[in-house]
Amino acid sequence: MARLLIVGPQGSGKGTQGVRIAESFGIPVVSTGDVFRANVAEGTDLGLQVKEIIDAGRLVPDELTSAVVRDRLAQADAAEGFLLDGYPRNLGQVLHLDEFLEGREESLDAVIALVVPRDESIDRLRKRAEEQGRADDTEDVIAHRLSIYESETAPILGVYGTRGVVDEIDGVGSFDDVTARIFAALDARGLSRSV
């Protein structure tokens, strides 16, 4: 059983690393974007609320985001653990997650913080935009996203740091090198993989 959170700026490789980690532990990746899309596609009550907000060009409020994640974590495949990606995104969502996990007498086992210099993130995102033909990934948009991460998401590491669950991982290098660093840190915590 492992309850994990992966955090990192855009371009840090957290999506790729999250999938690798989850597969090796036999747990689901719980990504807010994926959960939102699934609820919208299924036409659930939560999905209809999310769709209305997104269609209006607004950000999904913390309360609703937390409700969607709680609903996902209550599903059977997450009973033995999970890897959160993209949630909690700010301090308000940390409080919501704490409340939910405490109600189940659980807590996060580790927070994997991928550390990538800002210039490196911008270079990676610029390359990805060119390769995938994503015109919306301009340098200004990328810089704005990184600023939001730095001001809203990075502070959650301070909270989890006081709990002794943060493992800062150098996110620069090949995917395999970074994965090896993550597994070494999780092994040191006594978290054993199923694969």
Secondary structure as GFF3:
##gff-version 3
##sequence-region A 1 195
A	DSSP	beta_strand	2	7	.	.	.	ID=ss1
A	DSSP	alpha_helix	14	25	.	.	.	ID=ss2
A	DSSP	beta_strand	29	31	.	.	.	ID=ss3
A	DSSP	alpha_helix	32	42	.	.	.	ID=ss4
A	DSSP	alpha_helix	45	55	.	.	.	ID=ss5
A	DSSP	alpha_helix	62	73	.	.	.	ID=ss6
A	DSSP	three_ten_helix	76	78	.	.	.	ID=ss7
A	DSSP	beta_strand	81	85	.	.	.	ID=ss8
A	DSSP	alpha_helix	91	103	.	.	.	ID=ss9
A	DSSP	beta_strand	110	115	.	.	.	ID=ss10
A	DSSP	alpha_helix	118	132	.	.	.	ID=ss11
A	DSSP	alpha_helix	139	148	.	.	.	ID=ss12
A	DSSP	pi_helix	149	153	.	.	.	ID=ss13
A	DSSP	alpha_helix	154	162	.	.	.	ID=ss14
A	DSSP	beta_strand	166	170	.	.	.	ID=ss15
A	DSSP	alpha_helix	175	188	.	.	.	ID=ss16
###
